[in-house]
Amino acid sequence: MLATIVEQLVELDDQAFVERFRDLELAHRRLDAEMAALIAEGERRNIAAVDDHHSMKGWLKANANWSSSHVVSARKLARGIVALPQVGEALYAGHIGADQAGELANVAANRRVNEQLPDSIDVLLDQAEQLSFEDARVCLRRWQMLADLDGAYRDSEISHDRRTATATELDGSLYLRATGGTAEIAAELEAIFNHALEREFRADVAERTRVHGTDAPASMLPRTDAQRRFDAMVSIFRRSVAVPADAKTPSPLVYIVTDQRTFEEALARRRLIPEPNDLADTDLSERRCETTSGTPLTPDAVVRAAMLGHIRRVVFNSAGVVLDMGRKRRLFTGAARDAARLMATCCDFPGCDIPGEHTQIDHLDEYGRDNGNTDIENAGLGCGGHNRAKTRRHYTAKRHANGRVIYYRRDGTPMLPVGRRLPPDTDDLPDEHDIERLTGLARARVAALRPAA
């Protein structure tokens, strides 16, 4: 039977192959939703007692021969769609996948925050549908932290207290393990590691060019990515003892993004400013408090970073787009380049997860082909390969009113995952009056934060 199906798949052209994949994924999502509903009903009627099983876990293992971890995930999803019927409906309709529904079910199982979840579920479901899985999970982690600040502080303190690291030889190889610390330490070390990794990559590119010429393919690099990662870690260790202990070393650059309300409330909790009472209410799902790589931070960590480092005020509009930061330029440089990087954590091309720090700033409407402006609203992130493919394959990229970038093929069809709907194309960007009001308010608050002379 399967051999016949394989023969049929071989005969499909590319378009039919893609359509078959997408149809199967939609069917898979419907079955996942139905299975979750069935398990929930089985729990309600205690179906396990029919054959004298001690629990629903035993019944599922007996009837499906699932692993214990699979049983746990399936029961959690079943309870999640009971607590949040919208999740089950979105899964059955195919707008989200089982992975996204599972993440939402995990949050629904958190007793410290689940009572607040219904107030934000519509926004979180929209994020689960419209964002990549990784970005949507960041939004959920951010919401969960802000919904339970006391728990987030407690977890951070426990993690820091339990920090440990081991570096030893084991059977002729290195064994290295480190756990604990805080989110801001993790972000700092990640930035250091990525910097060292980029240095190793550039060294490989230079060696490949020297030996094979400028047009050599990536397969001619002398080391694999895994090998470069190990060598980058070794270089960090060696450089730490090569530099004198009293020498001044450059600090890694770590960007932290937070919204105004979260930041000011954190300042007020530490009695650094009066309690803010003139800011509009903001749903927790729309707040930001993280590094640009998506690592959630507690607001207190952001306050500490602000006291020790530098602050740049960047104004986002309601769609999450950084507003124009000055005169137009042919190339994105300086503050404009930094602002564009704040709007995404990786390449905008669908399915590409190359981190933002290794991407290029590109015009969504191309400068030459589409007469695109060099301003922040027209800025996107793209790795070198996808930037070139965008021009070569005549792709177009459009930032919709909700701030999300969608690529379109030459025939005008959008590159969307299974089940994702195109966002509404209404223009909800602030008008000139709104921008003037926001700017005036920001200036007034900056002045209020300055110490009295």
Secondary structure as GFF3:
##gff-version 3
##sequence-region A 1 453
A	DSSP	alpha_helix	2	11	.	.	.	ID=ss1
A	DSSP	alpha_helix	14	45	.	.	.	ID=ss2
A	DSSP	three_ten_helix	47	51	.	.	.	ID=ss3
A	DSSP	alpha_helix	56	64	.	.	.	ID=ss4
A	DSSP	alpha_helix	68	83	.	.	.	ID=ss5
A	DSSP	alpha_helix	85	93	.	.	.	ID=ss6
A	DSSP	alpha_helix	98	108	.	.	.	ID=ss7
A	DSSP	alpha_helix	117	130	.	.	.	ID=ss8
A	DSSP	alpha_helix	133	147	.	.	.	ID=ss9
A	DSSP	alpha_helix	149	161	.	.	.	ID=ss10
A	DSSP	beta_strand	164	170	.	.	.	ID=ss11
A	DSSP	beta_strand	173	179	.	.	.	ID=ss12
A	DSSP	alpha_helix	183	212	.	.	.	ID=ss13
A	DSSP	three_ten_helix	218	220	.	.	.	ID=ss14
A	DSSP	alpha_helix	225	242	.	.	.	ID=ss15
A	DSSP	beta_strand	256	258	.	.	.	ID=ss16
A	DSSP	alpha_helix	260	269	.	.	.	ID=ss17
A	DSSP	three_ten_helix	284	286	.	.	.	ID=ss18
A	DSSP	beta_strand	289	291	.	.	.	ID=ss19
A	DSSP	alpha_helix	299	308	.	.	.	ID=ss20
A	DSSP	alpha_helix	334	341	.	.	.	ID=ss21
A	DSSP	three_ten_helix	356	358	.	.	.	ID=ss22
A	DSSP	beta_strand	360	363	.	.	.	ID=ss23
A	DSSP	three_ten_helix	376	378	.	.	.	ID=ss24
A	DSSP	beta_strand	379	382	.	.	.	ID=ss25
A	DSSP	alpha_helix	384	392	.	.	.	ID=ss26
A	DSSP	beta_strand	396	399	.	.	.	ID=ss27
A	DSSP	beta_strand	405	408	.	.	.	ID=ss28
A	DSSP	alpha_helix	432	449	.	.	.	ID=ss29
###
